[in-house]
Amino acid sequence: MIPLVKVAMPPREALMPALEAVLYGGMIAEGEHVYRFENEFARHFGLKHAAATSSGTGALHVALLLAGAAPGTEIITTSMTAEPTNTTILQTGATPVFTDVDPLTGNLDPADVVARITTRTRAICVVHYAGYPAEIDALRQIAEQHDIGLIEDCAHALGAQWQNRPVGSFGDFAIHSFQAIKHMTTVDGGMLTLADGDLLPLARKLRWFGMAKGVPRTEVDITTPGYKYNMTNVAAVIGLQQLAGIDALIKSHIANGRAYDQALATVSGVAPAVVPAKSAPSYWLYTLLADDSDDVIRRLAEIDVMASKLHRPNHYHSVFRPFAGDLPGLDTFYRRLVHIPCGSWVSVADRERIIDAIAKG
């Protein structure tokens, strides 16, 4: 069975000596490997002011707090995402305001975002769903007009671009995920990047109980309670090794995604998710829209290819039901949605077999 997602690790001959060196080097918790990984990740992907975390979810929690999420406030968000995007909003005490999506992309609809902003809104949390960039320039403008924060959830979108700029470079805050099955993994981990470098010391305190690293524990003063969100040197050394091969890995996703875009555009009953001219997706998952998504999933299973909708709209869960509203664009998108594998493990022959099966119906 060709899987929908798959773990990608660096070559054994490069990773294992690096891991052994850190495991027996006397410092396996947060240290110089983490700080080097922060700097090299930010440089590699054209981002600023990075703080590595134990998960993308931890990075998002810190971003939300820095943006002002708290009881009595609201965060504009999407229901078409992995659940941690919105359970994290609940953990801050803020209310998630589910906003409609474009039925052709699955990403936030800027017009509906404007309609849902209130005096309690503190930030827009935009997910670049499945690696397809949202209309981030429009959302940046809305955030500035209403004097609210913009958080980019780039967990699916490592290496994606909008108007030749990397996703994550538009928001006040951005988060990336290195969870097991993302483009790049550190087993688990995340990265918070900030536009304002003055906030970096506070972000780093929030990831470590509210304490500043490098200050003797007998002298440190906690002014804001923080969390246990720091990355370890062990995870960071995996990340450093991953950076050596990440461009080739992302290019394989993009090559398969673009080939699907071209081949499936003329197949009756299906359509690729729309890719605006400004957009350069990194295709973590390939998003296909089908008149009968269940039939596509069954057809691919017959040739040993895994396909699915992968995520469940969050407002279907009991915990989010009080915040559910009218989301016609999302309803249409989810009904038609089917994700198909397009990562580095999908060979050209595999890809052609998948295209042929869908084309035959």
SEMAR-533344 format. One record per residue (C-alpha): x, y, z; residue in one letter. Coordinates in Angstrom, 3 decimals. Example, Ala and Ser with C-alpha at 12.3 -4.5 7.8 and 13.67 -1.06 7.14 Angstrom:
BEGIN
12.300  -4.500  7.800  A
13.670  -1.060  7.140  S
***
This chain:
BEGIN
0.000  0.000  0.000  M
1.372  3.412  -0.958  I
0.753  5.513  2.177  P
-0.799  8.957  2.219  L
1.924  10.224  4.568  V
5.306  8.803  5.505  K
8.213  9.544  7.829  V
11.284  10.961  6.069  A
14.642  10.642  7.814  M
18.160  11.738  6.789  P
20.611  9.116  5.547  P
21.667  6.749  8.341  R
25.368  7.369  7.683  E
24.921  11.088  8.374  A
22.337  10.968  11.165  L
23.640  8.224  13.423  M
27.113  9.675  14.107  P
25.552  13.078  14.808  A
23.010  11.518  17.162  L
25.641  9.470  18.954  E
27.770  12.569  19.475  A
24.940  14.483  21.136  V
23.586  11.524  23.121  L
26.974  10.915  24.723  Y
28.144  14.521  24.709  G
26.852  15.348  28.173  G
24.141  17.825  27.100  M
20.962  16.317  25.672  I
18.462  18.998  26.798  A
18.198  22.516  25.360  E
21.607  23.843  24.387  G
23.840  24.926  21.526  E
22.389  22.461  19.013  H
18.952  24.028  19.558  V
20.254  27.558  19.072  Y
22.153  26.541  15.945  R
19.067  24.831  14.559  F
16.963  27.950  15.202  E
19.431  30.118  13.293  N
19.935  27.727  10.388  E
16.217  26.989  9.984  F
15.354  30.703  9.900  A
18.143  31.432  7.415  R
17.288  28.481  5.187  H
13.614  29.424  4.850  F
13.942  33.212  4.853  G
12.339  33.786  8.258  L
13.193  35.916  11.297  K
13.706  35.548  15.044  H
13.190  31.820  15.688  A
12.443  29.924  18.899  A
12.456  26.124  18.675  A
9.816  24.237  20.654  T
8.887  20.699  21.611  S
5.958  20.719  19.158  S
4.199  22.894  16.625  G
1.297  23.021  19.060  T
3.565  24.464  21.752  G
4.789  27.077  19.274  A
1.192  27.983  18.444  L
0.278  28.302  22.130  H
3.112  30.773  22.665  V
2.140  32.708  19.508  A
-1.459  32.986  20.668  L
-0.417  34.263  24.087  L
1.896  36.840  22.532  L
-0.956  37.944  20.251  A
-3.172  38.597  23.287  G
-5.374  35.496  23.384  A
-7.023  35.279  26.809  A
-10.455  34.730  28.366  P
-12.963  37.139  26.847  G
-11.076  37.492  23.562  T
-11.694  35.932  20.145  E
-9.402  34.395  17.542  I
-10.470  34.181  13.902  I
-9.689  30.640  12.771  T
-10.653  27.804  10.460  T
-12.438  24.560  11.215  S
-10.711  22.908  8.232  M
-7.517  21.939  9.999  T
-5.984  19.449  12.395  A
-7.676  19.773  15.766  E
-4.667  21.151  17.734  P
-5.008  24.478  15.926  T
-8.245  25.062  17.779  N
-7.826  23.075  20.993  T
-4.860  25.373  21.610  T
-7.088  28.426  21.245  I
-9.406  26.939  23.866  L
-6.441  26.380  26.184  Q
-5.750  30.134  26.213  T
-9.351  30.804  27.283  G
-10.111  32.600  24.021  A
-13.076  31.765  21.783  T
-12.376  30.254  18.350  P
-14.438  32.060  15.713  V
-14.851  29.607  12.871  F
-14.666  31.395  9.551  T
-15.633  30.074  6.145  D
-13.176  28.821  3.543  V
-12.911  29.083  -0.202  D
-14.572  25.877  -1.481  P
-11.914  25.557  -4.187  L
-8.870  25.738  -1.877  T
-9.953  24.956  1.693  G
-8.233  28.126  2.919  N
-9.734  31.060  4.829  L
-12.021  33.333  2.826  D
-10.778  36.911  3.449  P
-14.256  38.397  2.925  A
-15.722  36.189  5.647  D
-12.799  37.017  7.918  V
-13.733  40.709  7.745  V
-17.365  39.906  8.506  A
-16.456  38.041  11.715  R
-14.071  40.553  13.308  I
-15.359  42.181  16.501  T
-13.917  44.395  19.223  T
-12.882  41.210  21.037  R
-10.810  39.871  18.128  T
-7.111  39.667  18.915  R
-5.726  37.756  15.962  A
-6.369  35.902  12.733  I
-4.937  32.374  12.812  C
-4.552  31.244  9.203  V
-3.662  27.668  8.260  V
-1.972  27.101  4.903  H
-3.992  23.941  4.505  Y
-2.259  20.832  3.081  A
0.655  23.000  1.934  G
-1.417  25.358  -0.236  Y
-0.810  29.010  0.757  P
-3.827  31.031  1.826  A
-4.407  34.547  0.472  E
-1.931  35.849  2.969  I
-1.404  39.308  1.500  D
-5.141  40.040  1.781  A
-5.173  38.701  5.352  L
-2.113  40.809  6.223  R
-3.955  43.899  5.017  Q
-7.076  43.008  7.022  I
-5.017  42.494  10.174  A
-3.360  45.868  9.766  E
-6.639  47.661  9.046  Q
-8.214  46.261  12.213  H
-5.065  46.463  14.370  D
-5.057  42.754  15.209  I
-2.362  40.102  15.050  G
-1.762  37.658  12.218  L
-0.577  34.142  13.053  I
0.478  31.844  10.220  E
0.057  28.146  10.960  D
2.555  26.712  8.478  C
2.486  23.178  9.898  A
1.558  21.766  6.469  H
3.414  24.267  4.322  A
7.170  24.082  4.795  L
8.795  25.602  1.714  G
5.588  27.015  0.220  A
5.571  30.557  -1.158  Q
3.150  33.384  -1.915  W
4.278  36.081  -4.349  Q
7.793  34.604  -4.212  N
7.933  35.113  -0.439  R
8.043  32.201  1.999  P
4.944  31.454  4.021  V
5.652  32.446  7.583  G
7.170  35.779  6.515  S
3.839  37.666  6.353  F
2.512  37.182  9.869  G
3.402  38.757  13.176  D
3.959  35.167  14.256  F
4.353  31.909  12.365  A
4.670  28.313  13.441  I
6.081  25.237  11.766  H
5.669  21.621  12.841  S
8.288  18.869  12.809  F
5.853  16.176  13.897  Q
6.545  12.675  12.569  A
4.804  12.846  9.199  I
5.423  16.448  8.149  K
7.744  17.412  5.284  H
10.549  17.523  7.839  M
10.545  15.794  11.209  T
12.603  15.916  14.386  T
10.435  13.031  15.712  V
8.390  15.828  17.247  D
9.113  19.509  17.487  G
8.154  22.927  16.257  G
9.428  26.390  15.451  M
7.977  29.768  16.327  L
9.163  32.724  14.266  T
8.407  36.344  15.063  L
8.480  39.526  12.992  A
9.336  41.588  16.068  D
12.650  40.532  17.554  G
11.895  42.418  20.763  D
9.368  39.682  21.617  L
11.901  36.862  21.264  L
13.150  36.934  24.888  P
9.564  36.668  26.166  L
8.815  33.830  23.708  A
11.849  31.965  25.009  R
10.760  32.514  28.602  K
7.270  31.212  27.825  L
8.734  27.991  26.414  R
10.681  27.397  29.657  W
8.342  27.924  32.622  F
8.670  31.719  32.362  G
12.375  31.606  33.190  M
15.280  33.061  31.230  A
17.966  30.566  30.253  K
21.496  31.454  31.278  G
20.450  33.099  34.537  V
21.359  31.165  37.728  P
18.263  29.457  39.134  R
18.859  31.158  42.477  T
18.693  34.576  40.787  E
16.009  34.125  38.122  V
12.705  35.988  38.557  D
9.481  34.658  36.991  I
7.159  37.501  36.011  T
4.916  35.512  33.655  T
4.205  31.782  34.079  P
5.409  29.707  31.162  G
5.349  26.120  29.922  Y
7.579  23.129  29.213  K
7.853  23.716  25.464  Y
11.620  23.778  24.931  N
13.278  21.670  22.231  M
16.063  19.228  23.162  T
19.496  18.974  21.606  N
18.561  15.469  20.466  V
15.631  16.755  18.402  A
17.673  19.709  17.174  A
20.528  17.555  15.869  V
17.982  15.576  13.834  I
16.661  18.881  12.520  G
20.131  20.055  11.544  L
20.701  16.852  9.583  Q
17.269  17.188  7.970  Q
18.095  20.663  6.656  L
20.851  19.162  4.502  A
18.311  17.268  2.398  G
15.073  19.164  2.872  I
15.144  21.063  -0.433  D
15.274  17.852  -2.471  A
12.501  16.317  -0.390  L
10.203  19.333  -0.819  I
10.979  19.414  -4.551  K
9.748  15.818  -4.857  S
6.405  16.804  -3.290  H
6.168  19.781  -5.656  I
7.063  17.738  -8.750  A
4.352  15.185  -8.011  N
1.847  17.888  -7.105  G
2.389  19.818  -10.317  R
2.174  16.644  -12.390  A
-1.178  15.830  -10.771  Y
-2.364  19.405  -11.392  D
-1.665  19.074  -15.095  Q
-2.882  15.506  -15.609  A
-6.086  15.688  -13.552  L
-7.286  19.085  -14.756  A
-9.074  17.507  -17.720  T
-10.516  14.427  -15.990  V
-14.301  14.489  -15.729  S
-15.695  14.389  -12.202  G
-12.561  15.648  -10.446  V
-10.604  18.897  -10.246  A
-7.336  19.876  -8.574  P
-7.606  22.388  -5.745  A
-7.159  25.845  -7.252  V
-3.620  27.221  -7.174  V
-3.664  31.016  -7.688  P
-0.957  32.531  -9.868  A
0.612  34.113  -6.768  K
0.855  30.738  -5.033  S
3.590  28.097  -4.967  A
2.343  25.197  -2.827  P
4.655  22.672  -1.219  S
1.981  19.939  -1.503  Y
2.331  18.216  1.856  W
-0.839  16.442  0.730  L
-2.262  16.608  -2.747  Y
-5.763  18.079  -2.588  T
-8.221  16.758  -5.148  L
-11.870  17.805  -5.360  L
-14.244  15.120  -6.602  A
-17.927  14.814  -7.386  D
-17.789  11.504  -5.493  D
-14.819  11.536  -3.116  S
-15.717  8.176  -1.587  D
-15.556  6.578  -5.015  D
-12.076  7.995  -5.633  V
-10.911  6.619  -2.266  I
-12.335  3.175  -3.110  R
-10.844  3.177  -6.581  R
-7.358  3.991  -5.300  L
-7.617  1.381  -2.543  A
-8.161  -1.196  -5.292  E
-4.677  -0.435  -6.617  I
-3.120  -0.326  -3.124  D
-2.943  3.460  -2.796  V
-4.119  5.141  0.393  M
-6.334  8.207  0.026  A
-8.632  9.948  2.497  S
-10.026  13.251  3.707  K
-7.451  12.969  6.552  L
-8.903  15.768  8.722  H
-12.348  16.190  10.208  R
-13.794  19.712  10.355  P
-13.241  20.754  13.941  N
-16.757  22.053  14.533  H
-18.023  18.483  14.164  Y
-16.442  17.715  17.569  H
-18.546  18.165  20.695  S
-15.979  20.473  22.296  V
-16.297  22.948  19.423  F
-20.015  22.610  18.747  R
-20.926  25.759  20.732  P
-18.849  27.765  18.244  F
-20.181  26.147  15.065  A
-21.998  28.369  12.612  G
-22.922  28.549  8.963  D
-19.927  27.514  6.826  L
-21.256  26.767  3.338  P
-17.885  27.016  1.616  G
-16.356  24.529  4.030  L
-19.319  22.165  3.641  D
-18.783  22.119  -0.121  T
-15.013  21.741  0.153  F
-15.200  18.879  2.652  Y
-17.853  16.984  0.692  R
-15.617  17.021  -2.405  R
-12.250  16.633  -0.638  L
-9.919  13.705  -1.100  V
-6.185  13.753  -0.386  H
-3.859  11.549  -2.403  I
-0.169  10.803  -1.731  P
2.385  12.992  -3.475  C
5.541  12.800  -1.339  G
9.038  11.573  -2.059  S
7.947  7.937  -1.670  W
5.661  8.260  -4.726  V
7.729  7.339  -7.786  S
6.965  8.571  -11.293  V
5.571  5.098  -12.062  A
3.393  5.223  -8.938  D
2.179  8.665  -9.883  R
1.216  7.587  -13.388  E
-0.628  4.574  -11.993  R
-2.600  6.841  -9.666  I
-3.431  9.257  -12.474  I
-4.516  6.379  -14.728  D
-6.810  4.903  -12.059  A
-8.526  8.248  -11.421  I
-8.837  8.992  -15.147  A
-10.541  5.661  -15.781  K
-13.063  6.345  -12.984  G
***
